[in-house]
Amino acid sequence: MQMNITARHDTKATDAIKERIMAKLQKNESHFDHITNIQVTIDKDDGSQDLAEATLHLDTGQEIFAKARGDNMFSAIDSLSSKIETQLQKAKSKTQTRKGIDKGMRLPPDELEEEVA
């Protein structure tokens, strides 16, 4: 998994912020292992709030995007992580059938007919 962290508009990506981002998003990767690339952007909002955005690219061709604001960068990152986790759980449930078999693990049509009969 490749991770890019970008800071815009006089926002500093300190080591503590980078470590927090990596820790939170790598925790999400342990739940859903189809993540290939993560792009995180941190910024200052027009007001006094901090803004964190993330785009996750999955090997299934999907993109997951989330944006969060907070009073400080750490609260924005925490909120962003929870939003991404929710979206990843939804994406993971869509890749499974109702019986819990991955779509890639489906039975060939001839074996399927034998089970039905």
N, C-alpha and C positions, 0 to 999 in steps of 0.2 A: 504494500500500500504506500502510495506517495502522498505526502502532505505538504501543501504550500500555505504559508501564513504571510499575509500582506497587511501592512499598516498604511492608512491614508490620512491626509489632512493633519499633519503634525501629531499624529498618534504614535507613541513609541511601543514597539513590540518587545517588551523587556523579557528577560529569561524566565521570570516567574509567570508571566502571561503565557509564554510559549509552552512552558511545562504544564500549566493548567489545561490549555487547549489540547495538548497531546494526551494527557491523562484521561480527560473526559471523552475524547473521541475514540481513543483506542479501547476504552471500556465498551463503547458501542460496537466496535468491530468484533469483539469477542462474542456478541450476541448474533451478529449477522456477518458472515465471512465473505460476502460477495462484493465488498467495497474495494475499488481499484484506485481511486484518486479522491483526495479531499482538498478543496480550496477554501481557506478561511480568510475573511477580510475583517479587520477591526478598524473602527472609525469613531470620530466624535460627531454626535448629532448636532443640529443647529442650536439646541439648548445646552444644558449641562449634562445630558445623558450620554452614555457610551453605547455604541452600536456594534454588534457582532453578527456577521453573516457567514453561512457555510453552504457550499454546494458539494454533494457527494455523488460520485459517479460509480454506478454499479456495473458488474460484468454482465448483467441481464439487459443492459441498454438503458436502464432507468436513470433519472437524475433526481436527487432529493435536495430541496432548497429550504433553508430556514433562516429566519432573521429574528434577533432579540435585542431589546434595549434594557439598560439597567443603570442604576445610580453610579455604579463603578464597573470596570471591565470584568471583574471576577463574577459579579452577579449576572451580567449579560452572558458570559460564557456558560454559567450554570443553567440559565434559562434556555440558551441555545441547545445545550446538550440534551435537556429533557424533551425539547421539541423534536430533535433529530431522532431520539430514541423512540418516540411515539410513531414517527413516520416509518422508521425501519421495521418496527413490529408489524405495522400494517403491510409493508412491502413483503415481509417474510411470510405472513399469513396468505398473501395472494399467490405466492409461489407454491403453496401446498394445496393438495386437493382436500376434500372433506374427510377422506379416510386417512389423511396424514402421510400419503405417499408423495414424494417430490414429483413434479411433472416430468422431470428428466428420467425418472425411474419407472415409467409406465410400462405395462406389459404389452408384448406384441399382440396384434389382433387375434391370432390363432389361439394363444393362451387365454385371452380374454373370453373368447367364445366357450372354451372348455369350463371356465369358472361359472359362467352364466347358466350353462346347461345342467 
